[in-house]
Amino acid sequence: ADASGGIALLALAAQDLQGDHRGDVLRNLRSARERLPQVADFIDWLTASASFSNRDFQGAASSCESILKQQPKSPLTGQAAMLAAKAYSAANQPARAIDILSRAHDDLPQPDGDAALAGAFDALHDTASAIAYDQRVWLEYPASPQAQGAEAELKRYSEMLGPAYHAPPAAALLARASKLMEASDYARARRELTDLAGATSGAGRDLALVRIGAADQRARKDAL
């Protein structure tokens, strides 16, 4: 009876989430959680989402923290950490956002997780860490929308720091160009490799030139 009642309450909460009955949603979810402990993580996720929509950022973060404490680990761990970080950031608590993202780092969706860490470190005025995560996003996920945001941030840091800014090494830039080619973005790969060839010498320059040829060859092949 408790389980069937819990399912009914969960269905009501899901229905209310589509409307304007936010108070009913949270009340029904609390009651459902007591009756359906086997899906507590899912109910906590719905509670966190409803709380965030209500701008109850501490409540949203608290429900997400409950998900992270569950054993065995919930499949919602990564999503919960991301929402908690968003809530902490909205509450002007970037250090707590960094903490929860770091604790759940292996479960975070990427590149969203590292992009969120970069933003939180920037809010905390930890420029070195923000740069490290922005560079990771830009280098490892070059075809993603998050990489475009990271590129804009890295440009800002470069202008702000001047000679103190440390650009990624040539090997990392070559690897990024290879990933651009894998994503069939041959034009951008060629541009970046050309820039790299002009800025390096020796084996690094030679390898960049070889990769330019490979990009041109793959572009012609795909055009056939």
C-alpha positions as CSV (number, residue, x, y, z in Angstrom):
1,A,0.0,0.0,0.0
2,D,2.8,2.3,0.9
3,A,4.6,1.6,-2.4
4,S,1.4,2.1,-4.5
5,G,0.7,5.3,-2.6
6,G,4.2,6.5,-3.2
7,I,3.9,5.8,-6.9
8,A,0.7,7.8,-7.0
9,L,2.3,10.7,-5.2
10,L,5.3,10.6,-7.6
11,A,2.9,10.7,-10.6
12,L,1.1,13.7,-9.1
13,A,4.5,15.4,-8.5
14,A,5.5,14.8,-12.1
15,Q,2.2,16.2,-13.3
16,D,2.5,19.3,-11.1
17,L,6.1,19.9,-12.4
18,Q,4.4,20.7,-15.7
19,G,2.2,23.3,-14.1
20,D,2.4,26.0,-11.5
21,H,1.9,24.0,-8.4
22,R,5.5,24.1,-7.1
23,G,4.5,23.8,-3.4
24,D,2.4,20.7,-4.2
25,V,5.4,19.2,-6.1
26,L,7.7,19.4,-3.1
27,R,5.2,18.2,-0.6
28,N,4.3,15.2,-2.8
29,L,7.9,14.4,-3.4
30,R,8.7,14.4,0.3
31,S,5.8,12.0,0.9
32,A,6.8,9.8,-2.0
33,R,10.4,9.5,-0.8
34,E,9.3,8.1,2.5
35,R,7.3,5.4,0.7
36,L,9.7,4.6,-2.1
37,P,13.3,4.5,-0.6
38,Q,14.4,2.3,-3.5
39,V,14.1,5.2,-5.9
40,A,15.2,7.9,-3.4
41,D,17.9,9.2,-5.8
42,F,15.3,9.8,-8.6
43,I,13.0,11.6,-6.1
44,D,15.9,13.7,-4.8
45,W,16.7,14.6,-8.4
46,L,13.1,15.8,-9.0
47,T,13.2,17.6,-5.7
48,A,16.4,19.4,-6.5
49,S,15.1,20.4,-10.0
50,A,11.9,21.8,-8.5
51,S,13.8,23.6,-5.8
52,F,16.2,25.1,-8.3
53,S,13.2,26.3,-10.4
54,N,11.9,28.0,-7.2
55,R,15.3,29.7,-6.8
56,D,15.8,27.7,-3.5
57,F,19.4,27.1,-4.3
58,Q,20.4,25.7,-0.9
59,G,17.5,23.3,-1.0
60,A,18.5,22.2,-4.5
61,A,22.1,21.7,-3.5
62,S,21.0,19.7,-0.4
63,S,18.9,17.3,-2.4
64,C,21.8,16.8,-4.8
65,E,24.2,16.2,-2.0
66,S,21.9,13.4,-0.8
67,I,22.2,11.7,-4.2
68,L,26.0,11.8,-3.9
69,K,25.9,10.1,-0.5
70,Q,23.9,7.1,-1.8
71,Q,25.4,3.6,-1.8
72,P,25.7,1.9,-4.1
73,K,26.5,4.9,-6.3
74,S,23.5,6.4,-8.1
75,P,23.6,6.7,-11.9
76,L,22.4,10.3,-11.3
77,T,25.6,11.2,-9.5
78,G,27.2,13.2,-12.3
79,Q,24.0,15.1,-13.1
80,A,23.4,15.8,-9.4
81,A,26.9,17.2,-9.0
82,M,26.4,19.5,-12.0
83,L,23.0,20.8,-10.7
84,A,24.5,21.3,-7.2
85,A,27.4,23.3,-8.6
86,K,25.0,25.4,-10.6
87,A,23.0,26.0,-7.4
88,Y,26.0,26.8,-5.3
89,S,27.3,29.2,-8.0
90,A,23.9,30.9,-8.1
91,A,24.1,31.3,-4.4
92,N,27.6,32.9,-4.8
93,Q,29.3,29.9,-3.2
94,P,31.9,28.9,-5.9
95,A,34.1,27.1,-3.4
96,R,31.3,24.7,-2.6
97,A,30.7,24.3,-6.4
98,I,34.3,23.3,-6.9
99,D,34.2,20.9,-4.0
100,I,31.2,18.9,-5.3
101,L,32.5,18.9,-8.9
102,S,35.9,17.7,-7.7
103,R,34.3,14.9,-5.5
104,A,32.2,13.6,-8.4
105,H,34.7,14.4,-11.2
106,D,34.9,10.9,-12.6
107,D,31.1,10.8,-13.0
108,L,30.7,14.3,-14.6
109,P,29.5,14.6,-18.2
110,Q,32.2,16.1,-20.2
111,P,33.1,18.7,-21.3
112,D,30.4,20.3,-19.2
113,G,32.0,19.3,-16.0
114,D,35.4,20.8,-16.7
115,A,33.8,23.9,-18.1
116,A,31.8,24.3,-14.9
117,L,35.0,23.9,-12.9
118,A,36.7,26.6,-15.0
119,G,33.8,29.0,-14.3
120,A,33.8,28.2,-10.6
121,F,37.5,28.8,-10.3
122,D,37.2,32.0,-12.2
123,A,34.4,33.2,-9.8
124,L,36.8,32.3,-6.9
125,H,39.5,34.4,-8.7
126,D,41.8,31.3,-8.9
127,T,43.0,32.2,-12.4
128,A,45.6,29.5,-12.7
129,S,43.1,26.7,-12.0
130,A,40.5,28.4,-14.3
131,I,43.0,28.5,-17.1
132,A,44.0,24.8,-16.6
133,Y,40.4,23.7,-16.9
134,D,39.6,26.0,-19.8
135,Q,42.6,24.7,-21.6
136,R,41.6,21.1,-20.9
137,V,38.2,21.8,-22.5
138,W,39.7,23.6,-25.5
139,L,42.3,21.0,-26.1
140,E,40.4,17.8,-25.5
141,Y,36.9,18.7,-26.9
142,P,37.8,21.1,-29.7
143,A,34.6,20.5,-31.7
144,S,32.3,21.2,-28.8
145,P,30.3,24.4,-28.1
146,Q,32.0,24.5,-24.7
147,A,35.4,24.7,-26.4
148,Q,34.2,28.0,-28.1
149,G,33.4,29.4,-24.7
150,A,36.8,28.2,-23.3
151,E,38.6,29.8,-26.2
152,A,37.0,33.2,-25.5
153,E,38.0,32.9,-21.8
154,L,41.6,31.9,-22.7
155,K,41.8,34.9,-25.0
156,R,40.7,37.1,-22.1
157,Y,43.3,35.6,-19.8
158,S,46.0,35.9,-22.4
159,E,45.3,39.6,-22.8
160,M,45.0,40.1,-19.1
161,L,48.2,38.3,-18.2
162,G,50.4,39.1,-21.2
163,P,53.8,37.4,-21.1
164,A,52.8,35.6,-17.9
165,Y,50.2,33.6,-19.7
166,H,51.4,30.0,-20.5
167,A,49.9,28.7,-23.8
168,P,49.6,24.9,-24.2
169,P,52.7,23.1,-25.5
170,A,53.1,22.3,-29.2
171,A,52.4,18.6,-28.6
172,A,49.0,19.5,-27.1
173,L,48.2,21.8,-30.0
174,L,49.1,19.0,-32.5
175,A,46.7,16.6,-30.6
176,R,44.0,19.2,-30.7
177,A,44.4,19.6,-34.5
178,S,44.2,15.8,-34.9
179,K,40.8,15.9,-33.0
180,L,39.6,18.6,-35.3
181,M,40.4,16.4,-38.2
182,E,38.6,13.5,-36.6
183,A,35.6,15.8,-36.4
184,S,36.0,16.6,-40.1
185,D,36.9,20.3,-39.4
186,Y,39.8,20.3,-41.8
187,A,39.8,24.0,-42.4
188,R,40.2,24.9,-38.8
189,A,42.8,22.1,-38.3
190,R,44.8,23.5,-41.2
191,R,44.7,27.0,-39.9
192,E,45.8,26.0,-36.4
193,L,48.6,23.8,-37.8
194,T,49.8,26.6,-40.1
195,D,50.0,28.9,-37.1
196,L,51.8,26.2,-35.2
197,A,54.3,25.6,-38.0
198,G,55.1,29.3,-38.1
199,A,55.6,29.5,-34.3
200,T,57.8,26.4,-33.9
201,S,61.0,24.9,-35.3
202,G,62.7,21.6,-35.7
203,A,60.7,18.4,-35.3
204,G,57.6,20.2,-34.1
205,R,57.4,22.3,-37.2
206,D,58.0,19.3,-39.5
207,L,55.2,17.4,-37.8
208,A,52.8,20.3,-38.2
209,L,53.6,20.5,-41.9
210,V,53.0,16.8,-42.3
211,R,49.7,17.1,-40.5
212,I,48.7,20.0,-42.8
213,G,49.3,17.7,-45.8
214,A,47.2,15.0,-44.1
215,A,44.4,17.6,-43.5
216,D,44.4,18.6,-47.1
217,Q,44.3,15.0,-48.2
218,R,41.4,14.0,-46.0
219,A,39.5,17.1,-47.0
220,R,39.9,16.2,-50.7
221,K,38.9,12.6,-50.0
222,D,35.8,13.6,-48.1
223,A,34.8,15.9,-50.9
224,L,34.7,13.1,-53.5
